[in-house]
Amino acid sequence: MKKAYLFDWGDTLMVDFPNAQGKMCAWETVQAVDGALEMLASLSQKGHLLYVATGADDSSAQDIELAFERVGLSQFISGYFCKSNIGLSKGSSEFYQRITNKLGVEPSQLTMVGDSLEKDVISAIEAGLNAVWFSSRGLEKESHSNFRTISQLHELSI
């Protein structure tokens, strides 16, 4: 199987504006995170499968795809996983186990990339996935043997 990545949505691939209300697909302004387009294009060109795994409770997979279309990222994404199609909120190992079951892959074949140490990294590792912590807010890079830390998205395609 090709290498497959799961990406968090808000503040990993798209900017989560704190004052915006409702579904992101309906926000007046939407914006990709710096480097997201180039990184997704690079990983896609290498043949990797790319998915979104989000904790957004009020958006369906179709709503999420609409937001990605607005910023030109949807062309690289093979599928969207959220509470509405997984049946669980993100932040537990069960959330990731359901994704691996839906994809028909072993957990070790997936790498989760996200900005939340707890919801994106720790719970993914507990489910047997690989994980990358996207620490873009100037937080000190932590040295861990069980996950990688990046501060810019382009570091993924290196």
C-alpha positions as CSV (number, residue, x, y, z in Angstrom):
1,M,0.0,0.0,0.0
2,K,1.1,3.6,-0.6
3,K,1.9,5.7,2.4
4,A,-1.2,7.4,3.7
5,Y,-1.6,10.5,5.8
6,L,-4.5,11.8,7.9
7,F,-4.5,15.5,8.5
8,D,-6.2,17.6,11.1
9,W,-8.3,20.4,9.6
10,G,-8.3,23.5,11.7
11,D,-5.0,25.2,12.1
12,T,-3.2,22.4,10.4
13,L,-4.5,22.7,6.8
14,M,-6.9,25.6,7.1
15,V,-6.8,28.6,9.4
16,D,-9.4,28.3,12.2
17,F,-10.4,31.9,12.7
18,P,-11.4,32.2,16.4
19,N,-14.2,34.7,15.9
20,A,-15.9,32.9,13.0
21,Q,-19.2,31.1,13.7
22,G,-20.9,28.1,12.2
23,K,-19.6,25.8,9.5
24,M,-16.3,26.8,8.0
25,C,-17.6,26.2,4.4
26,A,-20.0,29.2,5.0
27,W,-17.5,31.5,6.6
28,E,-17.0,34.8,4.7
29,T,-13.2,34.3,4.7
30,V,-11.4,30.9,4.5
31,Q,-7.7,30.5,4.2
32,A,-5.2,27.6,3.8
33,V,-2.4,27.4,6.3
34,D,0.9,28.7,4.9
35,G,2.6,25.9,2.9
36,A,-0.5,23.6,2.9
37,L,-1.0,23.7,-0.9
38,E,2.6,23.0,-1.7
39,M,3.0,20.3,0.8
40,L,-0.2,18.4,-0.2
41,A,0.8,18.8,-3.9
42,S,4.3,17.4,-3.2
43,L,3.0,14.4,-1.2
44,S,0.3,13.7,-3.8
45,Q,2.9,13.7,-6.6
46,K,4.9,11.1,-4.6
47,G,1.8,8.9,-4.7
48,H,0.8,9.2,-1.1
49,L,-2.9,9.0,-0.1
50,L,-4.1,12.0,1.8
51,Y,-7.2,12.2,4.1
52,V,-8.6,14.7,6.6
53,A,-9.5,13.5,10.1
54,T,-11.2,16.3,12.0
55,G,-12.9,16.9,15.3
56,A,-15.3,19.4,13.8
57,D,-18.6,18.4,15.3
58,D,-21.0,20.6,13.3
59,S,-19.7,19.8,9.7
60,S,-20.4,16.8,7.5
61,A,-17.8,15.4,5.2
62,Q,-19.5,17.3,2.4
63,D,-19.3,20.6,4.3
64,I,-15.6,20.0,4.9
65,E,-15.0,19.2,1.3
66,L,-16.7,22.5,0.3
67,A,-14.4,24.4,2.6
68,F,-11.4,22.7,1.0
69,E,-12.7,23.4,-2.5
70,R,-12.8,27.1,-1.6
71,V,-9.0,27.2,-0.9
72,G,-8.0,24.8,-3.7
73,L,-7.0,21.9,-1.4
74,S,-9.7,19.4,-2.2
75,Q,-8.0,18.1,-5.3
76,F,-5.4,16.4,-3.1
77,I,-7.8,14.8,-0.5
78,S,-9.1,11.3,-0.9
79,G,-11.6,11.4,1.9
80,Y,-12.8,13.2,5.0
81,F,-13.4,11.7,8.4
82,C,-15.4,13.5,11.0
83,K,-18.0,12.8,13.8
84,S,-20.9,12.6,11.2
85,N,-19.3,9.6,9.3
86,I,-17.2,8.0,12.1
87,G,-19.8,8.3,14.9
88,L,-17.2,9.5,17.4
89,S,-15.6,12.7,18.3
90,K,-11.8,13.0,17.6
91,G,-9.6,12.6,20.6
92,S,-9.8,8.9,21.4
93,S,-8.0,5.9,20.0
94,E,-11.4,4.5,18.9
95,F,-11.8,7.4,16.5
96,Y,-8.6,6.4,14.7
97,Q,-9.4,2.7,14.9
98,R,-12.7,3.3,13.0
99,I,-10.8,5.2,10.3
100,T,-8.3,2.3,9.8
101,N,-11.3,-0.1,9.6
102,K,-13.0,2.1,7.0
103,L,-9.8,2.3,5.0
104,G,-9.1,-1.4,5.4
105,V,-5.5,-0.8,6.5
106,E,-3.3,-1.6,9.5
107,P,-2.8,1.4,11.9
108,S,0.9,1.4,11.2
109,Q,0.3,2.3,7.6
110,L,-1.2,5.7,8.6
111,T,0.5,8.8,9.8
112,M,-1.7,11.4,11.6
113,V,-0.5,15.1,11.3
114,G,-2.0,17.7,13.5
115,D,-1.5,20.7,15.8
116,S,-3.1,19.2,19.0
117,L,-0.7,17.1,21.0
118,E,-3.5,15.3,22.8
119,K,-6.2,14.8,20.1
120,D,-4.0,14.4,17.0
121,V,-0.8,12.9,18.3
122,I,-1.3,11.0,21.6
123,S,-4.6,9.4,20.7
124,A,-3.4,8.4,17.2
125,I,-0.3,6.8,18.7
126,E,-2.5,5.0,21.3
127,A,-4.4,3.5,18.2
128,G,-1.2,2.3,16.7
129,L,-0.8,5.1,14.1
130,N,2.4,7.0,13.4
131,A,2.1,10.7,14.3
132,V,3.6,14.1,13.5
133,W,3.0,17.1,15.7
134,F,2.6,20.3,13.8
135,S,3.8,22.9,16.3
136,S,3.6,26.1,14.4
137,R,2.9,28.4,17.3
138,G,6.5,28.8,18.3
139,L,6.3,26.1,20.9
140,E,9.5,24.4,21.7
141,K,10.1,21.3,19.7
142,E,9.9,18.3,21.9
143,S,12.2,15.4,21.4
144,H,10.2,12.2,21.4
145,S,11.1,8.8,20.2
146,N,7.5,7.9,19.3
147,F,6.6,11.0,17.1
148,R,8.1,13.7,15.0
149,T,7.6,17.4,15.5
150,I,7.6,20.0,12.7
151,S,7.1,23.7,12.7
152,Q,6.3,24.2,9.0
153,L,4.3,22.0,6.7
154,H,6.9,21.7,4.0
155,E,9.0,19.7,6.5
156,L,6.7,16.7,5.8
157,S,7.8,16.4,2.2
158,I,11.5,16.5,3.0
